[in-house]
Amino acid sequence: MIWWIVAGVVGVVLLASIAFAFRNRYARVFADRHLLEFCEKLDDIRQAACAHVESLGDERDPVDAEAILADPRNAQTDGGMRLSYTVLRIDSRPGMLGHHLSMSHEDKLPAESFARFFAGLALVRFGLAPDEVAVQRSSNLVMHIMWEIAKDRNAEFASAREEPPASEDLPDLRERARDVGQALRLGARPETPAVPVTG
């Protein structure tokens, strides 16, 4: 009988430890400092990707983790968010460029609300509406956001950096990111092919 009690106590302690660890991971990711870093890295990788337009057929050397992070179109935040941004020429639409932002977390945190929040934050920072992008979440919990921009507006989009949010702006930014994230239709195609440049 005593062994059942000991086993129960050990089980409760383990579950509490796991819950605490996940809560700490979420707290770290949603901290003010991390949100500011996320916004800054988003702007950096957008600028780098817009300056390095690729074609689908471009050959790429095999890459390791170090080479991936050395590419300025990729970034990882202190909170574990992994970001990758590419801009591709679209053969079937010569006047357009395809933008692709992928986001994941090193711990593969599974909550859809988590993924939607950061996708919403990216769209708010880029001045994009939910119906202007296609969004998919892959089985390995990577969020993919895709949209198109006219070639002649690409440089303008790349340089349209908003000022970093101030601490007092963060509650409003969080609310806007949450609203935009909830409005995203996963798996949906964008209603408008060309994204206007805003900001």
C-alpha positions in Angstrom: 0.0 0.0 0.0 2.8 2.4 0.9 4.4 1.8 -2.5 1.2 3.0 -4.3 1.3 6.2 -2.2 5.0 6.8 -3.0 4.4 6.1 -6.7 1.4 8.5 -6.7 3.4 11.2 -5.1 6.3 10.7 -7.5 3.9 10.8 -10.5 2.3 14.1 -9.3 5.8 15.6 -8.8 6.8 14.6 -12.3 3.6 16.0 -13.9 4.0 19.2 -11.9 7.6 19.5 -13.0 6.7 19.0 -16.7 3.9 21.5 -16.4 6.2 24.0 -14.7 8.9 23.5 -17.5 6.3 24.2 -20.2 4.9 27.2 -18.4 8.4 28.6 -18.1 9.0 28.1 -21.8 5.8 29.9 -22.7 6.6 32.7 -20.2 10.0 33.2 -21.7 8.6 33.3 -25.3 5.8 35.8 -24.4 8.1 38.1 -22.3 8.3 41.7 -23.4 12.0 41.4 -24.1 11.5 38.4 -26.4 8.7 40.1 -28.3 10.9 43.1 -29.0 13.7 40.8 -30.2 11.3 38.8 -32.4 10.1 42.1 -34.1 13.7 43.2 -34.6 14.8 39.8 -36.1 11.7 39.8 -38.4 12.7 43.1 -39.9 16.3 42.0 -40.3 15.5 38.7 -42.2 12.9 40.5 -44.3 15.5 43.0 -45.5 18.1 40.3 -46.2 15.6 38.1 -48.1 14.3 40.9 -50.2 17.9 41.7 -51.2 18.6 38.1 -52.2 15.8 37.0 -54.6 16.1 33.4 -55.8 14.6 31.3 -58.5 13.1 27.9 -57.7 15.7 26.1 -59.6 18.7 27.7 -57.9 21.2 25.1 -56.7 21.9 25.1 -53.0 24.9 23.7 -51.2 24.1 21.2 -48.4 23.9 23.2 -45.2 24.4 22.4 -41.6 22.9 24.2 -38.6 25.8 26.7 -38.4 25.5 27.6 -42.1 21.7 28.1 -41.7 22.1 30.6 -38.9 25.0 32.3 -40.8 22.6 33.1 -43.6 21.1 36.6 -42.7 17.7 35.4 -44.0 17.5 33.0 -41.0 17.4 33.8 -37.3 16.8 32.3 -33.9 15.7 34.3 -30.9 16.8 33.9 -27.4 13.3 32.5 -26.7 13.9 29.7 -29.2 11.9 31.0 -32.1 13.4 29.9 -35.5 12.7 32.2 -38.5 13.5 31.7 -42.1 12.5 34.1 -44.9 12.9 33.5 -48.7 11.8 35.5 -51.7 11.4 33.7 -55.0 10.8 34.7 -58.6 7.5 33.2 -59.9 8.0 31.9 -63.4 4.2 31.8 -64.1 3.8 35.4 -62.9 6.9 37.3 -64.2 5.9 40.6 -62.5 5.5 39.0 -59.0 7.7 37.8 -56.2 6.7 35.1 -53.8 7.5 35.7 -50.1 7.7 32.8 -47.7 8.2 33.1 -44.0 8.5 30.0 -41.9 8.4 30.0 -38.1 8.9 27.3 -35.5 10.2 26.8 -32.0 13.2 24.8 -30.9 11.0 22.9 -28.4 8.2 22.3 -30.9 5.6 23.8 -28.6 2.4 22.4 -29.9 -0.3 24.9 -29.0 -2.0 26.3 -32.1 -2.8 29.5 -30.3 1.0 29.9 -29.8 1.6 29.5 -33.6 -1.3 31.8 -34.5 -0.1 34.6 -32.1 3.4 34.7 -33.7 2.0 34.5 -37.2 -0.3 37.4 -36.3 2.6 39.4 -34.9 4.6 38.9 -38.1 1.6 40.1 -40.2 1.0 43.1 -38.0 4.7 44.1 -38.3 4.7 43.6 -42.0 1.4 45.5 -42.5 -0.4 42.4 -44.0 -4.0 41.4 -43.5 -5.0 37.8 -42.9 -6.8 37.5 -46.2 -3.6 38.6 -48.1 -1.6 35.5 -47.1 -1.7 31.7 -47.4 -0.9 30.0 -44.1 -0.2 26.4 -43.4 1.1 24.5 -40.4 3.1 21.4 -41.2 3.1 18.2 -39.3 6.4 19.1 -37.7 4.7 22.2 -36.2 6.3 24.7 -38.6 4.1 27.7 -39.5 4.4 28.7 -43.2 3.1 32.1 -44.3 3.2 32.9 -48.1 2.2 36.0 -50.1 3.1 37.8 -53.3 4.4 41.3 -54.0 4.9 43.0 -57.3 8.6 43.1 -58.2 8.7 46.9 -58.5 7.4 47.2 -54.9 9.8 44.7 -53.3 12.4 47.3 -52.3 9.7 49.5 -50.8 8.4 46.6 -48.8 11.9 45.6 -47.6 12.6 49.1 -46.3 9.2 49.7 -44.7 10.5 49.1 -41.1 8.3 50.2 -38.3 9.9 51.7 -35.2 10.6 49.1 -32.6 7.6 49.1 -30.2 8.0 50.8 -26.9 7.2 49.0 -23.7 3.9 50.9 -23.4 2.9 49.8 -26.9 3.3 46.1 -26.2 -0.2 45.5 -24.7 -1.8 46.9 -27.9 0.7 45.0 -30.1 -0.2 41.7 -28.2 -3.9 42.3 -28.7 -3.5 43.1 -32.4 -1.3 40.0 -33.0 -3.8 37.8 -31.2 -6.7 39.2 -33.3 -4.9 38.8 -36.6 -3.7 35.3 -35.6 -7.2 34.2 -34.8 -8.5 35.6 -38.1 -6.0 33.4 -40.1 -7.5 30.6 -42.1 -5.0 27.8 -42.0 -4.7 26.1 -45.4 -6.5 29.0 -47.1 -5.3 30.7 -50.2 -5.0 34.5 -50.2 -7.9 36.4 -51.7 -5.7 39.1 -53.2 -2.7 38.0 -55.3 -0.7 41.2 -54.8 0.0 42.6 -51.4 -0.1 46.4 -51.1 2.9 48.0 -49.3 2.0 49.6 -46.1 3.8 51.1 -43.1 
